[in-house]
Amino acid sequence: MRGEATVLHADLDAFYASVEQRDEPALRGRPVIVGGGVVVAASYEAKAQGVRTAMSVHRARALCPDAVIVPPRMEAYSAASRAVFEVFHDTTPYVEGISIDEAFLEVGGLRRLAGAPEQIAARLRARVRGEVGLPISIGVARTTFLAKVASAASKPDGLLVVEPEREEEFLHPLPVERLWGIGAVTAEKLHARGIYTVGQLAQIEVDIAKQWLGKAAGAQVHALARLRDPRPVETARRHGSIGSQRALGNRPHSGAELELIIIQIVDGLAKRLRDRGSSCATVVLRLRYGDFTKATRSRTLAAPTDHTAVLLTAAQGLLAAADRDIAARGITLIGVSLSHLSRAGTVQGELLLDWKDGARIDAKLDGAIDAVRDRFGSSAVTRAALIGRDPGLSAPRLPEQE
């Protein structure tokens, strides 16, 4: 682990909404909501009145009647992301993109050329503001985890340096939810045992944390609580999964409507998979219910593939298995991830999925359809169920993934 605070976590503030305020001066200082039926993003002025991402626009209007609602412009956000990442890469060769609006940067070897990490961070903020026109918050710390927590604490539009000698002073008073790997369910387990802060978790023995949370999860969060995070800034990391999701709002959704959304998502992901020359071994369905609890279901295939129909059948089976929970609790978000990616070639011949309905995929026909779409574009062959339907929003991706 590093001996000094040389890791930067740079995170654009209310990214989509900030781009809209940048491009339309009349929106500056006003509450802005980006979205249609569902809130995709909100400015800090709107957040101050209770507006949150994935909330229905109807509910957001009730909370913030003076908000200006604008439709998403994904091309504008992609262009802004590329411009910001150019500044990142011009600052240091050690950049790890996390999402389109945030990245880790390692600046430990630049002291003689560019000054102390805090000075580098200050110049980076000034450049992003001056050259791209967007506010950005930066946390500087000895580890990636602490840098990310510091950037969140510095928002909006701030800079916070956590020096090694005051790491405990900074981290331990924070709620345990700030640790990576602690969601609502894990937090409830800890709260039930009187653990509310990071410092309280750090005081118990690791074996107790493992007993409460499971061996792997307990060891991970306990190590973070005790300031052990050896994870480096990974500049050459190739993402081991790709995914897409759709915020649905709070209204009821029929099974047929969810089925069409799954088809749209998987169609796009399968094309991305083939574009990067990868195969997928595991399909993951992610759900957020009406009570905002989350669930994840996965299916590992008999062999890695990039065939759309095979991946779609797996995703549809996972959705069918969740029907009862969705009917009882409602649903506000649905997403699919393709994980355990490899460079292995596409599996040829006939693939068999052992679903109860005996679904059988002819991979040769499926491969021919995919080949036509890959060569002539996704619109060359369209599923009948999707004709005339809104394809939904395609979220921008990291510049190096485009």
Secondary structure as UniProt FT lines:
FT   STRAND          7..12
FT   TURN            13..14
FT   HELIX           15..23
FT   HELIX           25..27
FT   TURN            28..29
FT   STRAND          32..35
FT   STRAND          38..42
FT   HELIX           44..47
FT   TURN            48..50
FT   TURN            53..54
FT   HELIX           57..63
FT   TURN            65..66
FT   STRAND          68..70
FT   HELIX           74..91
FT   STRAND          95..99
FT   TURN            100..101
FT   STRAND          102..106
FT   TURN            108..109
FT   HELIX           111..114
FT   HELIX           117..127
FT   HELIX           128..132
FT   STRAND          136..141
FT   HELIX           144..154
FT   STRAND          159..161
FT   HELIX           164..166
FT   HELIX           167..171
FT   TURN            172..173
FT   HELIX           176..178
FT   TURN            180..181
FT   HELIX           184..192
FT   TURN            193..194
FT   HELIX           198..203
FT   HELIX           206..213
FT   HELIX           215..225
FT   TURN            226..227
FT   TURN            235..236
FT   STRAND          241..247
FT   HELIX           255..275
FT   TURN            276..277
FT   STRAND          279..289
FT   TURN            290..291
FT   STRAND          294..305
FT   HELIX           308..321
FT   HELIX           323..329
FT   STRAND          331..342
FT   STRAND          351..352
FT   TURN            356..357
FT   STRAND          360..361
FT   HELIX           363..376
FT   TURN            378..379
FT   HELIX           384..386
FT   TURN            387..388
FT   HELIX           399..401
//
